Amino acid sequence: MTGLPLYDVADLADVPPETPVRVDVAGTPICLVNVGGTIHAVHDVCTHALESLSGGWVTGDRIECPRHGAAFSVITGVPLTLPATMPLPTFGVAIKDGRILVDPTPSRPHPLYGN
C-alpha cells in the first residue's frame, strides 16, 4: 500500500468467487476478483484491445478477456495467453468491517489506457 487514502468500493458480499466486479477508483476502472476468499484488484481494461475485463470470465486466479480471449493472472497482472503480451496494473486491497478498500496507486502504468 502506498499510504494514500484507500477508496471504499464495495461490500465483501458483493464480490462472489469467480465473478468479476467493476468499480471506479479515482477515475480508474478496476476489476475486483474473489480468489478463494481473497479479493484481488486489476485494471479493468485489457492491455491488448482496451476491452472491459469485468465482462470476461474468471477461473481460479485467471481472468479472460471477452473480446479475444487473452487471459491474465488477477494476482500479478501478468498475461498468461496471447494475444496479450503486456501486464495489467494491479492495486492493493484491504478489507475492513466487511468493506473492500482499494489503493488508487497502480503497480505499474497501464500501457494503453493512460492511467
LINJO-V938838 format. One record per helix or strand of 2 or more residues. SS is the DSSP state (H for helix, E for strand). FROM is the first residue (numbers start at 1). LEN is the number of residues. Records with the same first field share a line. If there is no record, write none. Layout:
SS->FROM-LEN  FROM-LEN
This chain:
E->6-6  21-5  28-8  38-6  57-3  62-3  71-3  90-2  93-4  99-5
H->12-3  53-3
